[in-house]
Amino acid sequence: MNIERLKQRVPSAKKLANAYLKNYSLVCNKISVDGSSKANIIQVENDVVWGVLFEINDTEKYNLDRAEGLGNGYNETTLTFIDQNDISHQAQVYIADNNSLNNSLQPYDWYMKFITSGAKQNQLPDDYIEKVNAINFIIDKNVERRERNLEIGKDTHNLNQESGIIRTER
């Protein structure tokens, strides 16, 4: 959800609204090539995932798909989200495929910074931010990668964004 990170990938990204998805939960169980886990949403009765609806230019969709790993552990689907005005929106999301899950892995610290700072940056509900902050993480021992990723969004008071809710322009 980190706006700086998203803008690096798709400069046309324009925020439309905060929105939630009923009966889903945010987990970090998608196997990453870097040895950590990445975000995923799974169906969980009576839970909710908050995120941000963005609109992007169709010409940049390929860049986002590549950066997010579409076809390499993530599949794309369209789900119905509800914004803060109770308006429904169809939006595309990336969901990890069953062969790319490992519940014993944890995300890196810099990756969780992307998620938590994005939640704060976009003023998601406080109780949801607390829930995201409670996700366990590990320190990335690759110092160069860690420092490079921690620099992203540093100028916005350590705020971030990575929930993967995307809507493209038609």
N, C-alpha and C positions, 0 to 999 in steps of 0.2 A: 504493500500500500504506500510505500514511501514515494512521495511525489517526485523527488529528485531522481530516484532510481528509475521510476517509470518514464520520466521525461528523457532520460538517457537512452532508453530503449525505443520509445515512441514519442517524439517531440510534440505531436499533435494532441496528446492526451488532454481531455477537458473533463473536469469533474462535473457530473450531473447531480448526484445525490448520494447520501449515505443510505444504505438499505440493509435489510436482514433477510435471512433465509431460514424458514422454520424447519424444525426436525433434522437439523444438521449440526455437526460440531467440528470445530477446528482442531486438528491434531497435526503433529509433525511425525509422520511415519513413512514418507515417500523416500526411498533410497536415492541418495545423490551420488554422483561420480566422485565427489570430494570426500566421501566417507562419512558424511553426516546425514541427517534427515532434513527434508524440506516439508513445507506446509501441504496439507491435504484437507479436504472436508469429507466427512463420513456421515451416513444417516444415523441419527440418534434421536429417538422419540423424546419430545418435550425439551429439546435444546434449541439453540439458535446461534447462527453465525452472522456477525455483522461485517460489513465491508463497504466498499465504495464503488459506485457505478461510474465508469468513465466511458467517454466516447472517443474513438480514435479513427484516423483516416484509414480506409481500406488498404491503401498502399503501404502502410506501416504494419499491418497485421502479421505479415510473414516474419518480420523482425521480432515481434513480441512472441510469436509461436516458437521461434528458434530459441530465444532467450529463456523462455519458460520450460522448454523441453517437450513440446508437443510431439508425440510419436516416440518419445524416448522415456517412457514411464508415466507420462501424463496423456490423458485423452481429453477432448473438448466435448462439452455438452451444454445445452441451454436449460436453464432453470428459471423459476419465477421468484423474484425478489420483491419485497415490500419496502417502499421508502418511508421516510418519517411522516409523510402526509397520507399514509395508507393507500398509496397508488402502487399497483402491480407493474413490474417491469420484467420482460424477458431479457436475460443476460447470459452471455457465454462465460463459462468457467472451465478451469483445468482441474480434473480429478485424477488422482493416481490410479493406475490399473493394478489389479490384484497381484500381478507378478512383480510389482515394484514396491511392495510394502515390507517394512521391518519395524515392528513396534519396540525393538530394543535399542534402536539408534536414537540419537538426540541431535537437535540442530546446533549449529555454531552460534556463539554469542553475537557476532555481527549480523547474522541472519535474523535472529530474534529482535535485534535492534531495528532492522527494517520493518518488522511486523509491528512492534510496540510503538515505535515512533510514528508510523503511519496511522495507527489507531488514534494516537494523541493529536497528530497533525490534522486529522479529519474530524476530530471531536466526536468519536464514537462514544457510546454510553460508558460511564465510569466503571460500572460493574463488569462490562465486557473487557475493558482495558485491564482491570484487575485479573480477570480470568486468563487473558493472554499473558500477562506478566508472570503468572504462576507456572507457565510451561518451562520445564527444566531444559537447560542447555549446557553445552560444553565449550571451553575455550579452544579456539582454532590454534593449533600448534604451528601452522604455516604462517609465520609472522608477516611475510609480504602480502599474502592474500588477506589476512586479518586487517592489517593497517589500510590496505587499499579500500576494502569494503567499509571500514569504520569511518573513512573520510567522506563517503557519500552522505549527503544530507547534514553534515556537521554544522553548516552555517544556519540551519533551521532549528537550533536548540535540540539537537539529537532526536529529531522526529523522523518517522518512517512509515512505509506503506507496502504490504505484500499479500493481500488476501485474494488476489487473482480474479476479481469480479470485473469483467470487461464487456463493454458493449461497443460494437463497431458502427461507424456511419454507414448508411445505405446509399 
